[in-house]
Amino acid sequence: MAELVASVSSNTVGNLATEYASPYLSYFFRFGKIVEEFKNQRKALELKKDRVKNDVDAAIRQTEAIEKDVEDWLTRAENELGVTQILEDEIGHINCSKWCPNWGWRYCLSKKLAKKTLLISELLETCNFSPIGRRAPLQGIEFITSKDFRDSESSKSAFIGIMEAINAKGVNMIGLYGMPGVGKTTLAKEVGKHALEQKLFDKVVMFTMSQNPNINKIQDKVADIFRLKFETSSQEGKAEELFRSMQGVNNILVIFDDVWEEFELETIGIPFGVAHEGCKILLTTRHQQVCTIMNCQKKIQLGILSEVEAWTLFKDNAGVDDGPSSLNDVAKEVARECKGLPLALVTVAKALKGESLDGWRAANQRLKDSRHLDNEEVFGGVYSPLKLSYDYLKKNNSQTTENDIQSCFLLCSLFPEDDEILIEILIMCGIGVGLFSHICLIEDKRREIGVALTKLQKSGLLLETDNAETVRMHDVVRDFAHWLKSMGENRFMVKDELKEWPHMVENFGCYTGIALWNCSSNIDNFPDKVKLSKLKILVVSGKEILRVSSTFFEEMKSLHVLILIDVNFSLEGLQSLTNLRTLCCIDCKPENLSSLTHMRNLEILALFGTNTDEILEDLVELSTLKSLYLSHDEEQQINFPPNLLSRLTSLQELHVTSENNINLLELNSLSRLTALSLTFSAEQGFQENFMFPKLQRYNIVVNGYFGYLRGLTFRTLKINNLSSLLSAFKDLFCNVEKLSLENVDGEKNIIPNLCKKRVNELTSLWLKSCEDMEFLIDITGEQGSSVALSNLVEVDIRNMNCLKELCHGPPPTGFLRNLEEVSIEHCKRLQVVFQMNKISEKVESQAPLLSRLTILKLYSLPELESIWNLESSHHEIASLRSLKVVRIGDCSKLKTIFSPCLALSMLHLQELYIDCCDGLEQIIGFAQEDETEGKDVTGNHILLNVPFLRNLSVINCPQLTCFVVQAQLEKLYLSNVTCRQLCHIDVLTLNQDYIIVGDHEEVFQVQVCSLSQLVSPQIKGCEELERIILPKDQVSSSSHVLLTNLNISWLNKTRNWHKYLK
């Protein structure tokens, strides 16, 4: 019995001990199993986490917002995987010590693993998410607008132009172009933002195209915006789905940013044109040509900032202010070096933000010294986009052409900062260094270089100027070109205002181009000889006359182009330059001119302002000479020996721009002659049967003078005091580009009397004192051409007493369609300038007539009754949307200036000047019912909405009645307007920017704040004027005026005006 009790007691205690100790003992005896379970669960968690993360990434790509519990689970999972990795490391350590286990350590680790396994299991059980995310409102264009956007005159003008095009019927493709870094992308975003805010479109989408656009990626982005799930994966299938989806949206604005070349909208799936008239495209590009090949109906250029605008942008990004300080003075100098380029201003400002004064000064000096490698840190962000444009010049060109275009760009960088580079000099340099060497004729090479310069302008790497014979390189772009040529074995060196010869650490032998501008006449250390074995082009310009040793050029054996300006030298020193192809001397004093005969490879010789009598006879020795430029001082004559020209058998171009004794008949002996520039008198061998040879370019002046290197790129005729023998110019009249006739009698018209052909290449026309001329074109009796003067841009007509009208009869197709500037004065019989009523209808495929007109000046036209003569029923055929300046004076019979329909199109008018128009009753004619629908009208008066109008002058117009204008004026000038001319209009119906001129009891019947931009008005001779500004109790107390001067005189009835001026 006792044994039984003992046995039972023993078993019970043992069982209790085992039950109590089993979980703890298992940490010892089940260690391997616990490790295995831990690893399996950890692996499962790792896989599950990756799957959830992939689902999250996919949802994000679909612009979905991720659910909060999913984000929390991922965070916990990643944390647990991080912690358990430490346990994995401990397991590895124990396995390494399995022959001598530490039981205490194993027990602790086993316990940790068991707990973590349980925790991981719970985590895995809670990861069944459905859905991962939810559709979120897409990031609209309003959220991506650049905070660096700054309003400027250029951006404002471009913005208005784009919005006009967006709102215009029939315009569905708009191009915005400009040089790299000018702010095209930023402006495009502003347009998109404004379009959404104004609810002009149901959708606005924007893509970046770049050089190699990813069509699939763009399609995916469009699909996201339109909540579209593709049913197919092919590019063509996606395009078809997008096409159908976008057709279901009424109005869409699609912005393609940074377009480099033509692309098909259909390949993306964008419905366009007839397929979707509510879809409009805005593209931005640095290449103007892209706008053309993409058939943009409206092309808008975005220019650089003014100096004031540039400083505002720069200081905001640099963290400086306007206060007087040494740092600000330096900062302003640095900002000026950026030359108004927004990208450069922002990049440089941010790079220098927080720098010390010494840091600013060092950066400024590096910029001034053009130490380009040192500037990489500051300008690196600017040079990158410029490098893209530079490299892109290779696109779609042969290897030969691409290198030539890049070389042409680099040649432009040899000229001084801010210089307007003469294209003629560039052509001389380009041909000399061997550009387009596979082409034989000079004229063909000239054409190719011209095309290259145009491509550079359209790519933004060169800038246009007001002079079509010059180009300009932006200083930042010029620095970029110098940076490109500051490394390697073919370097450029460009110096200005040189006072001492540069001390170079490197060997001069690495330079292929050197330009030394404005060298001091007493320059220090100017060497007698310098070894420049690889030099191909050298420019030396003296500030005054610079003396150069005859041995200076001896070790420049590879020199191809030598340009010397204001340099005294001996041509004897050039005998060693056997590879010289171009020699150009301007205002030099060369000695030993006969040494030119040793330059047997010379192709271009240009001697301007240089006495050439000594060498003329020796020119026949230059058997390779193809282009000859000669010009003396204005009062000197160039004397050609008899029969000299006829012996220059290789001559292709002859430019003699001074008085000379050339026998014109010798020109017909030059069988290769394609270009001629010549001035001569009517008596100079001008025989009755002589006719000029057929020429591709010419600049011919009869009885006059023109400066050298001017007008050589055009076909120009300037004929003065010649009324007979005009038949000599018969072949030249047909393709002339610039024509000037003065005191040429006996001709009643240009077409058909002077030329029976189209004259459609004529761009500029100057007529003065041609007493018998009645019309430019007489098309009655089918005498003229059906298309004539279609490319005329500029017209200047003076003292033409018989001129009746520009075109007699129905105007031919395209007549004056491209006109930009018109100036007509002292024409006693002219009654109408533009006979619009003779044009039956607008040609749909062409822009409206006069839509390019920017300047109109009409003076002393006593019989002028109408400028436009446009019926309201024909208002669609014409537009003044580009007009900026109107100046009209002494036109006593003129009663109105603008018709209502034309006035509504003048959004870019900047200056309106009217003087001595005694019969003028209205600025804008009375509005007819069909012209006022949907327009701002006060009584019978159309509101003249001109946001850019700055100068308004009305002088000596006694019959003028009311007109209403909305503008922000800088100058208002009213003088001798003696009748009651300011009408009473309820100010509440008018915007505060209106200025009312009329009925003359009050000049400004608006609140003072309307005149906030007015600085210096003048009011005089207004005898009926009683009040200038509203009484004080009708003026807002918050009004502020910038008024600094108010000139008031001869106002008999004005009272109490001083009480309302502060």
Buried (B, 14 or more C-beta within 10 A) or exposed (E): EEEEEEEEEEEEEEEEEEEEEEEEEBBEEBBEEBBEBBBEBBEBBBEBBEEBBEBBEEBBEBBBEBBEEBEEBBEBBEEBBEEBEEBBEBBEEBEEEEEEEEEEEBBEBBBBBBEBBEBBEEBBEEBEBEEBBEEEEBEBBEEEBEEBBBEBEBBEBBBBBBBBBBEBEEBBBBBBBBBBBBBBBBBBBBBBBBBBEEEBBEBBBBBBBEEEBEBEEBBBBBBBBBEBEEEEEEBEBBBBBBBEBBBEBEBBBBBBBBBBBEBEBBBBBBBBEEEBBBBBBBBBBBBBBBBBEBEBBBBBBBBBBEEEBBBBBBBBBBEBEEEEEEBBEBBBBBBBBBBBBBBBBBBBBBBBEEBEEEEBBBBBEBBEEBBBEBBEEBBEBBBBBBBBBBEBBBEEBEEEBBBBBBBBBBBBBBBBBEBBBBBBBBBBBBBBBBBBEEBEEBBEBBBBBBBBBBBBBBBBBBBBEEEBBBBBBBBBBBBBBBBBBBEEEEBBBBBBEBEEBEEEEEEBBBBBBBBBBBBBEEBEEBEEBBBBBBBBBBBBBBBEEBEBBBBBBBBBBBBBBBBBBBBBBBBBBBBBBBBBBBBBBBBBBBBBBEBBBBBEBBBBBBBBBBBBBBBBEEBBBBEEBBBBBBBBEEEBEBBBEEEBBBEBEEBBBBBBBBBBEBBBBBBEBBEBBBBBBBBBBBEBEBEEEBBBBEBBBBBBBBBBEBEBBBBBBBBBBBBBBBBEBBEBBEBBBBBBBBBBBBBBEEBBBBBBBBBBEBBBBBBBBBBBBBBBBBBBBBBEEEBBBEEBBBBBBBBBBBBBBBBBBBBBBBBBBBBBBBBBBBBBBBBEBBBBBBBBBBBEEBEEEEBBBBBBBBBBBBBBBBBBBBBBBBEBEBBEBBBBBBBBBBBBBBBBBBBBBBBBBBBBBBBBBBBBBBBBBEBBBBBBBBBBEEBBEEBBBBEBBBBBBBBBBBBBBBBBBEBBBBBBBBBBBBBBBBBBBBBBBBBEBEBEEBEBBBBBBBBBBBBBBBBBBBBBBBBBBBBBBBBBBBBBBBEEEEBEEEBEBEBEEBEBEBBEEBEEBEEBEE
